Amino acid sequence: MEGHDGQYRLNGRLRVVLDSLISESQNAFVGERKILDSVLIANECLDSRLKSHVPGVICKLDIEKAYDHVNWQCLLNLLERMGFGIWWRRWIEACISSVQFSVVINGSPEGFFTSSRGLRQGDPLSLLLFLLVMEVLSTMLKKVESEGLIKGFSAGSNVSNGLRISHLLYADDTILFCDADMSQLLYVRMVRNCFEAATGLRVNMSKSEMVPVGEVQNLAELAESLCCHLGELPLSYLGMPLGASYKAAAVWNPILKKMERRLSGWQKLYLSKGGRLTLLRSTLSSLPTYFLSLFTIPISVAHRIEKLQRDFLWGGMGNDFKHHLVGWDKVCVPKAKGGLGVRSLVLFNKALLGKWLWRFGLEENNLWRRVLVEKFGVELGGWRTNPIRGAHSCSLWKGILSGWEDYFQYVQFVVGQGNQVRFWEDKWCGELTLKDRFPLLFNCSSNRGATIDTVLHRSASGGVVLSSVAVPNLVPDGLKWTCNRAGVFDSRSFYAALNNRQGVWFPWKSVWKVKAPPRVAFFIWSAAWGKILTCDNLMRRASLEFCVLCFSHPLDFAEKGAGIIIWVAELVWKAPVQYLEFNPSLLNVDGVAREKLQNF
């Protein structure tokens, strides 16, 4: 293997086996793990700890110049311990040791020199190798936890024997959970020192922080034992708030400020309505996507963000009052139904959170799902947790689970073994449940919550056929998403289903698909809805009290022909010539035309 092609091949092969090498505490670029998995786990464990009233601490560690200080010999020994062969180790060594650097002196590069440690940033192979190095820290922490030397936060209410989380990693972002006990923190310090000596990496304690959970008495001494400074809840973790309720306004203030900063720069430019619409759909609507993928947006916050969007769309230069010509509900309708296709924040939030509900039913062994099952329990079939009661606190799952009814109506079950699907109450045999198809039989049933495997008895031929649905017994039960052809959930199709309103027929292709500037298309769209600022519209908005032509009669807005929009005035002038004599500059006519007007 030579050159970049060889590195990409090594990267592809290493990525295949990485899931079996990296512990479940690491959620960066491994299999189906996501960055928000760590944020969800951290918030749920913190919520359980706060409700238990047992004091604890959270330590957020900062790795100094992570990629630049990796010890090559440690990495090669680690690969050997993980079972990589001699050729693999030689290939990896060739990739990491062939790098040369040059120093720019007085504006020009001077010479090249090789490095003795570190990984190249930006190289996809270096990213995976760094995850292997960070696995050393995770393994050390799991070892001292298994020996009972440190105790993490319990995921559920069972503080003594339940699932515990002692640390979470996302690449080099590390967060630790343990009791507010000096002896446990000394073991954490010992693990830190051993990790630094083995890998060459160094934890920058001046940028690390310790945050108390509950009432911690000797907090200053605990922080001094790790040589880190003190922080407080809520803290920022992976760009998201940790320890704050999603209903608190302070959680969403960074999003609002970011949008206001972006808008303040755009409002100084002269932008047409078409340009504003393009920026609104491509950039402004995407700013809160990261937050909306985990937090349930409060209605009050959604209204504040949508007000910023409305003011930007219909506004212009300066702070003068601008008319909002079309209602925001119509603006959020798809273009094919007469709207502008701007995202509705509430519906978009539901569509993004639906991904969690889909993953919960399929990712049975993932750490984030096991944390939720430990904390809330699971219903029959394992497709969702038990209903959640009580205050939200900093728990996020209650808000996510609130969208279950909207999500579940677009899900069908794919029957396998039949032990997770209810015979009467789940949709597995067509578009309706069997209890809706056969209500009389359902009322006569003695076990209405029975699963399919307890009702249908399979024959020796391998399955039972009921209404063209075969019931095998080889594979687990699964889910099918009904909003797209692939049968796999995606947020785009869910949003389209949620936003599938009963609209009017609208010739949207003739407006948006033609080769015309966006500002022209926007004007035609506005005119088609009768929302141009004609005099009659201005009078309805109390902005104009007379006609600009006759100073007494209003204008009418009319549509003539197939899609041709014209303006007509109600010609009831008694003396057109007197009007021209009153203001002859408004109409330049010669003597013949004036004579014809007199004879009119």
VEXDREN-2710 file (C-alpha; in Angstrom, 1 decimal):
% VEXDREN-2710
k/r/px/py/pz
1/MET/0.0/0.0/0.0
2/GLU/1.5/3.3/-1.1
3/GLY/0.4/7.0/-0.9
4/HIS/-3.0/8.4/-0.2
5/ASP/-4.8/5.4/-1.7
6/GLY/-3.2/3.0/0.8
7/GLN/-4.2/5.3/3.7
8/TYR/-7.8/5.4/2.5
9/ARG/-7.9/1.6/2.2
10/LEU/-6.5/1.2/5.7
11/ASN/-9.0/3.7/7.0
12/GLY/-11.9/1.8/5.4
13/ARG/-10.7/-1.5/6.8
14/LEU/-10.1/-0.1/10.3
15/ARG/-13.5/1.5/10.4
16/VAL/-15.2/-1.9/9.9
17/VAL/-13.7/-3.4/13.1
18/LEU/-13.6/-0.2/15.1
19/ASP/-17.0/-0.9/16.8
20/SER/-15.6/-4.0/18.4
21/LEU/-12.4/-2.3/19.6
22/ILE/-13.8/0.9/21.1
23/SER/-15.8/0.8/24.4
24/GLU/-19.4/2.0/24.5
25/SER/-18.4/5.1/26.4
26/GLN/-16.8/6.6/23.2
27/ASN/-19.4/8.0/20.8
28/ALA/-17.2/9.6/18.1
29/PHE/-17.3/8.2/14.6
30/VAL/-18.0/4.6/15.6
31/GLY/-20.7/2.6/13.9
32/GLU/-24.1/4.1/14.6
33/ARG/-23.1/6.1/17.6
34/LYS/-23.9/9.8/17.5
35/ILE/-22.5/12.9/19.2
36/LEU/-25.8/13.6/20.9
37/ASP/-25.8/10.2/22.5
38/SER/-23.3/11.4/25.0
39/VAL/-25.3/14.6/25.7
40/LEU/-28.5/12.6/26.3
41/ILE/-26.7/10.1/28.6
42/ALA/-25.0/12.8/30.6
43/ASN/-28.3/14.7/31.1
44/GLU/-30.3/11.6/32.2
45/CYS/-27.6/10.5/34.6
46/LEU/-27.3/14.0/36.1
47/ASP/-31.1/14.1/36.5
48/SER/-31.1/10.8/38.3
49/ARG/-28.3/12.0/40.6
50/LEU/-30.0/15.3/41.4
51/LYS/-33.2/13.5/42.3
52/SER/-31.4/11.0/44.6
53/HIS/-30.0/13.9/46.7
54/VAL/-26.6/12.2/46.9
55/PRO/-23.8/14.7/46.4
56/GLY/-21.3/14.1/43.6
57/VAL/-19.0/15.9/41.2
58/ILE/-18.6/16.2/37.4
59/CYS/-15.1/16.6/36.0
60/LYS/-14.7/18.0/32.5
61/LEU/-11.2/17.4/31.2
62/ASP/-9.4/19.2/28.4
63/ILE/-6.7/17.4/26.5
64/GLU/-3.9/19.7/25.5
65/LYS/-2.9/19.7/21.7
66/ALA/-4.4/16.2/21.5
67/TYR/-3.2/15.1/18.1
68/ASP/0.3/16.6/18.3
69/HIS/1.5/14.7/21.4
70/VAL/0.5/11.1/20.6
71/ASN/3.4/8.7/21.4
72/TRP/4.0/6.5/18.4
73/GLN/5.4/3.5/20.3
74/CYS/2.4/3.5/22.6
75/LEU/0.1/3.4/19.5
76/LEU/2.0/0.5/17.9
77/ASN/2.0/-1.4/21.2
78/LEU/-1.7/-0.8/21.5
79/LEU/-2.3/-2.1/18.0
80/GLU/-0.4/-5.3/18.9
81/ARG/-2.4/-5.8/22.1
82/MET/-5.6/-5.4/20.2
83/GLY/-4.6/-8.2/17.8
84/PHE/-3.4/-6.4/14.7
85/GLY/-0.8/-8.3/12.7
86/ILE/2.8/-7.3/12.0
87/TRP/1.9/-6.1/8.5
88/TRP/-0.8/-3.9/9.8
89/ARG/1.5/-2.3/12.4
90/ARG/4.1/-1.7/9.7
91/TRP/1.6/0.0/7.4
92/ILE/0.4/2.2/10.2
93/GLU/3.9/3.1/11.2
94/ALA/4.8/4.0/7.7
95/CYS/1.7/6.3/7.5
96/ILE/2.4/8.2/10.7
97/SER/6.2/8.5/10.4
98/SER/6.4/9.6/6.8
99/VAL/5.2/13.1/7.6
100/GLN/7.6/16.0/7.0
101/PHE/7.3/19.6/8.2
102/SER/8.6/22.9/7.0
103/VAL/9.0/26.2/8.8
104/VAL/8.1/29.5/7.1
105/ILE/10.9/32.1/7.8
106/ASN/10.5/35.6/6.4
107/GLY/7.6/34.5/4.2
108/SER/9.3/31.5/2.6
109/PRO/9.6/27.8/3.7
110/GLU/13.0/26.8/4.8
111/GLY/13.9/23.1/4.8
112/PHE/12.0/20.0/5.9
113/PHE/12.3/17.9/9.1
114/THR/10.5/14.8/10.4
115/SER/8.5/14.4/13.5
116/SER/9.0/11.9/16.4
117/ARG/5.4/11.9/17.6
118/GLY/1.9/13.1/16.9
119/LEU/-0.8/12.5/14.3
120/ARG/-1.7/14.6/11.3
121/GLN/-4.9/16.6/11.9
122/GLY/-7.5/16.3/9.1
123/ASP/-6.4/12.9/8.0
124/PRO/-9.3/10.4/8.3
125/LEU/-6.9/7.6/9.4
126/SER/-5.4/9.8/12.2
127/LEU/-8.9/10.3/13.6
128/LEU/-9.5/6.6/14.0
129/LEU/-6.0/6.0/15.4
130/PHE/-6.6/8.8/18.0
131/LEU/-9.8/7.0/19.1
132/LEU/-7.6/3.9/19.8
133/VAL/-5.3/6.0/21.9
134/MET/-8.2/7.5/23.9
135/GLU/-9.4/4.0/24.6
136/VAL/-6.4/3.7/27.0
137/LEU/-8.0/6.3/29.3
138/SER/-11.4/4.6/29.0
139/THR/-10.0/1.2/29.9
140/MET/-8.1/2.5/32.9
141/LEU/-11.3/4.2/34.2
142/LYS/-13.3/1.0/33.7
143/LYS/-10.7/-0.9/35.6
144/VAL/-10.7/1.3/38.7
145/GLU/-14.5/1.3/38.5
146/SER/-14.7/-2.4/38.4
147/GLU/-12.5/-2.6/41.5
148/GLY/-14.9/-0.3/43.3
149/LEU/-12.3/2.4/43.7
150/ILE/-14.6/5.0/42.0
151/LYS/-18.3/5.0/41.6
152/GLY/-20.1/6.7/38.7
153/PHE/-23.6/8.1/38.6
154/SER/-26.5/5.7/38.6
155/ALA/-28.6/5.8/35.5
156/GLY/-31.8/4.9/37.4
157/SER/-33.2/5.0/40.9
158/ASN/-31.4/1.9/42.0
159/VAL/-28.3/3.6/43.4
160/SER/-26.6/0.4/44.7
161/ASN/-26.9/-2.2/41.9
162/GLY/-28.1/-0.4/38.8
163/LEU/-26.3/0.6/35.7
164/ARG/-23.6/3.3/36.4
165/ILE/-21.8/5.7/34.1
166/SER/-18.4/6.9/35.3
167/HIS/-17.2/8.6/32.1
168/LEU/-18.1/9.6/28.6
169/LEU/-15.9/10.4/25.6
170/TYR/-16.3/12.1/22.3
171/ALA/-12.9/12.0/20.7
172/ASP/-10.8/14.0/23.2
173/ASP/-13.8/15.6/25.0
174/THR/-13.9/13.7/28.3
175/ILE/-16.3/14.0/31.2
176/LEU/-16.2/12.1/34.5
177/PHE/-18.9/11.3/37.0
178/CYS/-18.1/10.2/40.6
179/ASP/-19.0/10.7/44.2
180/ALA/-17.8/13.7/46.1
181/ASP/-15.2/11.7/47.9
182/MET/-11.5/12.6/48.2
183/SER/-10.2/9.0/47.9
184/GLN/-12.1/8.5/44.6
185/LEU/-10.7/11.7/43.2
186/LEU/-7.2/10.6/44.1
187/TYR/-7.7/7.5/42.1
188/VAL/-8.9/9.6/39.2
189/ARG/-5.7/11.6/39.5
190/MET/-3.7/8.4/39.5
191/VAL/-5.4/7.3/36.3
192/ARG/-4.7/10.7/34.7
193/ASN/-1.0/10.5/35.5
194/CYS/-0.7/7.0/34.2
195/PHE/-2.5/7.9/31.0
196/GLU/-0.2/10.9/30.4
197/ALA/2.9/8.8/30.9
198/ALA/1.8/6.0/28.6
199/THR/0.3/8.0/25.7
200/GLY/2.3/11.3/25.7
201/LEU/-1.0/13.2/26.0
202/ARG/-1.5/15.8/28.7
203/VAL/-4.6/16.9/30.5
204/ASN/-4.6/20.7/30.7
205/MET/-6.0/21.2/34.2
206/SER/-6.0/25.0/33.9
207/LYS/-8.8/24.6/31.3
208/SER/-10.5/21.6/33.1
209/GLU/-13.2/22.2/35.6
210/MET/-15.0/20.5/38.5
211/VAL/-18.8/21.0/38.9
212/PRO/-20.6/20.1/42.1
213/VAL/-23.8/18.1/42.0
214/GLY/-26.0/18.6/45.0
215/GLU/-24.6/20.0/48.3
216/VAL/-20.9/19.2/48.4
217/GLN/-19.2/20.3/51.6
218/ASN/-15.4/20.2/50.9
219/LEU/-15.6/21.4/47.3
220/ALA/-12.5/23.5/47.3
221/GLU/-10.4/20.7/48.7
222/LEU/-11.8/18.3/46.1
223/ALA/-11.0/20.7/43.2
224/GLU/-7.5/21.2/44.6
225/SER/-6.8/17.5/44.6
226/LEU/-7.2/17.5/40.8
227/CYS/-5.7/21.0/40.3
228/CYS/-8.7/22.2/38.3
229/HIS/-10.9/25.2/38.8
230/LEU/-14.5/25.2/40.0
231/GLY/-17.6/25.5/37.8
232/GLU/-21.3/25.4/38.3
233/LEU/-24.4/23.9/36.6
234/PRO/-25.4/24.3/33.9
235/LEU/-22.2/23.7/32.1
236/SER/-21.5/23.4/28.4
237/TYR/-20.8/19.9/27.0
238/LEU/-20.3/19.3/23.3
239/GLY/-21.9/22.6/22.6
240/MET/-25.1/21.8/24.5
241/PRO/-26.2/22.8/28.0
242/LEU/-25.8/20.1/30.7
243/GLY/-27.9/20.3/33.8
244/ALA/-30.5/22.8/32.6
245/SER/-34.2/22.2/31.8
246/TYR/-34.9/22.6/28.1
247/LYS/-37.9/24.8/29.1
248/ALA/-35.7/27.4/30.6
249/ALA/-35.2/30.5/28.5
250/ALA/-31.5/30.6/29.2
251/VAL/-31.0/27.4/27.3
252/TRP/-32.2/29.0/24.1
253/ASN/-30.6/32.4/24.5
254/PRO/-27.4/31.4/22.7
255/ILE/-29.5/30.4/19.6
256/LEU/-31.4/33.7/19.7
257/LYS/-28.3/35.8/20.1
258/LYS/-26.6/33.9/17.2
259/MET/-29.5/34.6/14.9
260/GLU/-29.7/38.2/15.9
261/ARG/-25.9/38.6/15.2
262/ARG/-26.4/37.0/11.8
263/LEU/-29.4/39.2/11.0
264/SER/-27.7/42.4/12.1
265/GLY/-25.1/41.9/9.3
266/TRP/-27.7/41.0/6.7
267/GLN/-30.0/43.9/7.5
268/LYS/-27.3/46.4/6.5
269/LEU/-27.4/45.0/3.0
270/TYR/-30.0/45.8/0.3
271/LEU/-31.6/42.4/-0.3
272/SER/-34.7/41.7/-2.4
273/LYS/-37.5/39.5/-1.0
274/GLY/-36.2/36.6/-3.2
275/GLY/-32.7/36.9/-1.7
276/ARG/-34.1/37.1/1.8
277/LEU/-36.2/34.0/1.2
278/THR/-33.1/32.1/0.0
279/LEU/-31.1/33.1/3.1
280/LEU/-34.0/32.3/5.4
281/ARG/-34.4/28.8/4.0
282/SER/-30.7/27.9/3.5
283/THR/-29.0/29.5/6.5
284/LEU/-31.3/31.1/9.1
285/SER/-33.6/28.0/9.5
286/SER/-30.6/25.7/9.9
287/LEU/-29.0/27.6/12.9
288/PRO/-31.1/25.9/15.6
289/THR/-30.9/22.4/14.0
290/TYR/-28.3/21.1/16.5
291/PHE/-30.4/22.1/19.5
292/LEU/-33.7/20.9/17.9
293/SER/-32.2/17.5/17.4
294/LEU/-32.3/16.8/21.2
295/PHE/-34.3/19.5/23.0
296/THR/-38.0/20.0/22.7
297/ILE/-38.5/23.7/21.8
298/PRO/-41.0/25.6/24.0
299/ILE/-43.8/27.3/22.1
300/SER/-42.7/30.7/23.5
301/VAL/-39.2/30.3/22.2
302/ALA/-40.5/29.1/18.8
303/HIS/-42.6/32.2/18.5
304/ARG/-39.6/34.4/19.3
305/ILE/-37.5/32.7/16.6
306/GLU/-40.2/32.9/14.1
307/LYS/-40.7/36.6/14.8
308/LEU/-37.1/37.1/13.9
309/GLN/-37.6/35.2/10.7
310/ARG/-40.8/37.1/9.8
311/ASP/-39.2/40.5/10.4
312/PHE/-36.2/39.5/8.3
313/LEU/-38.3/38.2/5.4
314/TRP/-40.7/41.2/5.2
315/GLY/-38.3/43.8/6.3
316/GLY/-35.8/46.0/4.5
317/MET/-33.0/48.4/5.3
318/GLY/-33.5/50.5/8.4
319/ASN/-35.9/50.0/11.3
320/ASP/-39.1/51.4/9.7
321/PHE/-42.3/49.5/10.0
322/LYS/-42.8/46.8/7.3
323/HIS/-46.0/45.1/6.4
324/HIS/-46.1/41.3/6.8
325/LEU/-48.1/40.6/3.7
326/VAL/-48.8/36.9/4.1
327/GLY/-49.5/34.9/7.3
328/TRP/-46.6/32.8/8.7
329/ASP/-48.7/29.6/8.5
330/LYS/-49.1/30.0/4.8
331/VAL/-45.4/30.8/4.4
332/CYS/-44.5/27.5/6.1
333/VAL/-46.7/25.5/3.7
334/PRO/-44.8/23.6/0.9
335/LYS/-44.3/25.5/-2.3
336/ALA/-46.4/22.9/-4.2
337/LYS/-49.4/23.9/-2.0
338/GLY/-49.0/27.6/-2.4
339/GLY/-46.5/28.4/0.4
340/LEU/-42.8/29.4/0.5
341/GLY/-41.5/26.1/2.0
342/VAL/-40.0/27.8/5.1
343/ARG/-39.6/25.3/7.9
344/SER/-42.1/25.4/10.8
345/LEU/-39.9/25.1/13.9
346/VAL/-42.3/23.1/16.0
347/LEU/-42.9/20.5/13.2
348/PHE/-39.2/20.4/12.3
349/ASN/-38.4/19.8/16.0
350/LYS/-40.8/16.9/16.1
351/ALA/-39.3/15.4/12.9
352/LEU/-35.8/15.6/14.3
353/LEU/-36.8/14.1/17.7
354/GLY/-38.6/11.3/15.9
355/LYS/-35.2/9.8/15.0
356/TRP/-34.7/9.0/18.7
357/LEU/-38.0/7.1/18.9
358/TRP/-37.0/5.1/15.8
359/ARG/-33.5/4.3/17.1
360/PHE/-34.9/3.2/20.5
361/GLY/-36.9/0.4/18.8
362/LEU/-33.9/-0.9/16.8
363/GLU/-30.7/-0.2/18.8
364/GLU/-31.3/-2.6/21.6
365/ASN/-27.7/-2.8/22.9
366/ASN/-26.6/0.8/22.6
367/LEU/-25.6/2.5/25.8
368/TRP/-28.0/5.4/25.6
369/ARG/-30.9/3.0/25.2
370/ARG/-29.8/0.9/28.2
371/VAL/-29.6/4.1/30.3
372/LEU/-33.2/5.0/29.4
373/VAL/-34.5/1.4/30.0
374/GLU/-32.7/1.4/33.4
375/LYS/-34.2/4.7/34.3
376/PHE/-37.8/4.5/33.0
377/GLY/-38.4/0.8/32.2
378/VAL/-39.7/-0.5/28.9
379/GLU/-43.2/-1.4/27.6
380/LEU/-44.1/-4.8/26.1
381/GLY/-42.2/-5.3/22.9
382/GLY/-39.4/-2.9/23.8
383/TRP/-40.4/-0.2/21.3
384/ARG/-40.7/2.6/23.8
385/THR/-40.2/3.3/27.5
386/ASN/-42.9/3.5/30.1
387/PRO/-44.9/6.7/30.3
388/ILE/-43.0/9.4/32.3
389/ARG/-44.6/11.3/35.1
390/GLY/-43.2/14.1/37.2
391/ALA/-41.2/17.2/36.6
392/HIS/-38.9/17.5/33.6
393/SER/-35.8/18.8/35.5
394/CYS/-32.8/18.3/33.2
395/SER/-34.2/15.1/31.8
396/LEU/-34.7/15.2/28.0
397/TRP/-36.5/11.9/27.3
398/LYS/-39.9/13.1/28.6
399/GLY/-40.0/15.8/25.9
400/ILE/-38.8/13.4/23.2
401/LEU/-41.4/10.8/24.2
402/SER/-44.2/13.4/24.0
403/GLY/-44.1/13.1/20.2
404/TRP/-44.8/9.4/20.2
405/GLU/-48.4/9.6/18.9
406/ASP/-47.3/11.7/15.9
407/TYR/-44.5/9.3/15.2
408/PHE/-46.2/6.0/15.7
409/GLN/-49.0/6.6/13.2
410/TYR/-46.5/6.3/10.4
411/VAL/-44.9/3.0/11.7
412/GLN/-45.7/-0.5/10.7
413/PHE/-44.3/-3.7/12.2
414/VAL/-42.4/-6.3/10.3
415/VAL/-43.2/-9.6/11.9
416/GLY/-40.4/-12.0/12.6
417/GLN/-40.5/-14.1/15.7
418/GLY/-43.7/-12.3/16.7
419/ASN/-42.8/-12.0/20.4
420/GLN/-42.6/-8.2/20.3
421/VAL/-45.7/-7.3/18.3
422/ARG/-49.2/-7.4/19.8
423/PHE/-51.7/-9.3/17.7
424/TRP/-54.7/-7.0/18.1
425/GLU/-53.3/-3.6/18.9
426/ASP/-50.3/-3.1/16.6
427/LYS/-50.3/-2.4/12.8
428/TRP/-48.7/-5.5/11.3
429/CYS/-51.3/-6.8/8.8
430/GLY/-52.1/-3.9/6.6
431/GLU/-52.8/-0.2/7.3
432/LEU/-55.2/-0.8/10.3
433/THR/-54.8/-2.8/13.5
434/LEU/-56.8/-6.0/13.8
435/LYS/-58.9/-4.5/16.6
436/ASP/-60.1/-1.8/14.3
437/ARG/-60.8/-4.2/11.5
438/PHE/-62.6/-6.8/13.6
439/PRO/-64.0/-4.9/16.7
440/LEU/-66.5/-7.7/17.5
441/LEU/-63.7/-10.3/17.7
442/PHE/-61.5/-8.0/19.7
443/ASN/-64.3/-7.5/22.3
444/CYS/-64.6/-11.3/22.5
445/SER/-60.9/-11.9/23.0
446/SER/-59.8/-13.1/26.4
447/ASN/-56.2/-11.8/26.0
448/ARG/-56.3/-8.5/24.1
449/GLY/-52.7/-7.7/24.8
450/ALA/-51.4/-11.0/23.4
451/THR/-48.4/-11.1/21.1
452/ILE/-48.5/-12.7/17.7
453/ASP/-46.4/-15.8/18.7
454/THR/-48.9/-16.7/21.5
455/VAL/-51.9/-16.5/19.1
456/LEU/-50.6/-18.0/15.8
457/HIS/-49.3/-21.6/15.9
458/ARG/-46.7/-22.3/13.3
459/SER/-46.8/-25.4/11.1
460/ALA/-43.9/-27.5/10.2
461/SER/-43.7/-25.8/6.8
462/GLY/-42.1/-22.7/8.5
463/GLY/-44.8/-20.2/9.1
464/VAL/-48.5/-19.2/9.1
465/VAL/-50.0/-17.0/6.4
466/LEU/-52.7/-14.5/7.5
467/SER/-54.0/-12.2/4.9
468/SER/-50.9/-12.5/2.7
469/VAL/-48.6/-11.9/5.6
470/ALA/-46.1/-14.7/6.3
471/VAL/-45.1/-15.1/10.0
472/PRO/-41.6/-16.8/10.1
473/ASN/-39.8/-17.6/13.3
474/LEU/-36.2/-16.9/12.3
475/VAL/-35.5/-13.1/12.6
476/PRO/-36.5/-10.6/15.3
477/ASP/-39.4/-8.3/14.8
478/GLY/-38.7/-5.0/13.1
479/LEU/-40.1/-1.7/12.1
480/LYS/-41.1/-0.2/8.7
481/TRP/-41.4/3.5/8.0
482/THR/-44.4/4.2/5.8
483/CYS/-43.5/7.7/4.6
484/ASN/-40.9/6.7/2.1
485/ARG/-40.2/3.8/-0.3
486/ALA/-37.1/2.6/1.6
487/GLY/-39.0/1.8/4.7
488/VAL/-36.3/3.5/6.9
489/PHE/-37.0/6.5/9.0
490/ASP/-35.6/9.9/7.9
491/SER/-36.5/13.3/9.3
492/ARG/-37.3/14.8/5.9
493/SER/-40.1/12.4/5.1
494/PHE/-41.5/12.7/8.7
495/TYR/-41.5/16.5/8.4
496/ALA/-43.3/16.2/5.1
497/ALA/-45.9/14.0/6.7
498/LEU/-46.4/16.3/9.6
499/ASN/-46.7/19.3/7.3
500/ASN/-49.1/17.6/4.9
501/ARG/-51.8/20.2/5.1
502/GLN/-54.9/20.5/2.9
503/GLY/-53.8/23.2/0.6
504/VAL/-55.2/24.6/-2.6
505/TRP/-54.0/23.9/-6.1
506/PHE/-51.2/26.2/-6.9
507/PRO/-49.2/26.5/-10.2
508/TRP/-46.0/26.4/-8.3
509/LYS/-43.8/25.2/-11.2
510/SER/-44.9/28.2/-13.2
511/VAL/-43.7/30.4/-10.4
512/TRP/-40.6/28.8/-9.0
513/LYS/-39.3/26.5/-11.7
514/VAL/-39.0/29.1/-14.5
515/LYS/-35.8/30.9/-15.4
516/ALA/-36.6/34.1/-13.6
517/PRO/-34.9/36.0/-10.8
518/PRO/-36.0/35.0/-7.3
519/ARG/-37.3/38.5/-6.6
520/VAL/-39.6/38.2/-9.7
521/ALA/-40.9/34.8/-8.6
522/PHE/-41.5/36.2/-5.1
523/PHE/-43.5/39.1/-6.5
524/ILE/-45.6/36.8/-8.7
525/TRP/-46.3/34.5/-5.7
526/SER/-47.4/37.5/-3.6
527/ALA/-49.6/38.8/-6.4
528/ALA/-51.2/35.4/-6.9
529/TRP/-52.4/35.6/-3.3
530/GLY/-53.6/39.2/-3.7
531/LYS/-51.0/40.4/-1.2
532/ILE/-49.4/43.2/-3.2
533/LEU/-49.6/46.6/-1.4
534/THR/-52.3/48.0/-3.7
535/CYS/-54.4/50.8/-2.5
536/ASP/-57.2/48.6/-1.4
537/ASN/-54.8/46.5/0.7
538/LEU/-53.3/49.6/2.2
539/MET/-56.7/50.8/3.1
540/ARG/-57.5/47.5/4.8
541/ARG/-54.3/47.9/6.8
542/ALA/-55.3/51.5/7.7
543/SER/-52.3/52.8/5.8
544/LEU/-54.2/54.7/3.0
545/GLU/-57.5/56.5/3.1
546/PHE/-57.9/57.6/-0.6
547/CYS/-57.2/56.6/-4.1
548/VAL/-54.0/58.1/-5.6
549/LEU/-55.8/58.8/-8.9
550/CYS/-59.2/60.3/-7.9
551/PHE/-58.5/61.0/-4.2
552/SER/-61.9/59.5/-3.3
553/HIS/-62.5/56.1/-4.8
554/PRO/-60.6/53.0/-3.8
555/LEU/-58.8/50.6/-6.1
556/ASP/-59.9/47.1/-6.7
557/PHE/-57.6/44.1/-7.2
558/ALA/-58.8/41.7/-9.9
559/GLU/-57.6/38.8/-11.8
560/LYS/-58.4/38.4/-15.5
561/GLY/-57.5/35.5/-17.8
562/ALA/-55.5/32.5/-16.9
563/GLY/-53.1/33.7/-14.3
564/ILE/-52.8/37.3/-15.7
565/ILE/-53.0/39.8/-12.8
566/ILE/-53.9/43.4/-13.6
567/TRP/-54.8/46.5/-11.8
568/VAL/-58.0/48.4/-12.7
569/ALA/-59.4/51.6/-11.3
570/GLU/-63.0/52.2/-10.8
571/LEU/-63.6/54.9/-13.4
572/VAL/-66.3/57.0/-12.0
573/TRP/-64.8/60.4/-12.5
574/LYS/-67.4/62.9/-13.5
575/ALA/-64.8/65.3/-15.2
576/PRO/-61.6/63.7/-16.4
577/VAL/-60.5/66.9/-18.0
578/GLN/-60.8/68.8/-14.7
579/TYR/-58.6/66.2/-13.1
580/LEU/-56.0/66.7/-15.8
581/GLU/-56.2/70.4/-15.4
582/PHE/-55.8/70.0/-11.7
583/ASN/-52.5/68.1/-12.1
584/PRO/-51.6/68.0/-15.9
585/SER/-48.1/66.6/-15.1
586/LEU/-49.6/63.2/-14.3
587/LEU/-50.6/62.5/-17.9
588/ASN/-48.8/63.9/-20.9
589/VAL/-51.5/64.2/-23.7
590/ASP/-51.7/66.2/-26.9
591/GLY/-54.6/68.3/-28.1
592/VAL/-56.3/65.4/-30.0
593/ALA/-56.2/63.2/-26.9
594/ARG/-57.5/66.0/-24.8
595/GLU/-60.4/66.5/-27.2
596/LYS/-61.3/62.9/-27.1
597/LEU/-61.3/62.9/-23.4
598/GLN/-63.7/65.9/-23.4
599/ASN/-66.0/64.0/-25.7
600/PHE/-65.8/60.8/-23.5
END
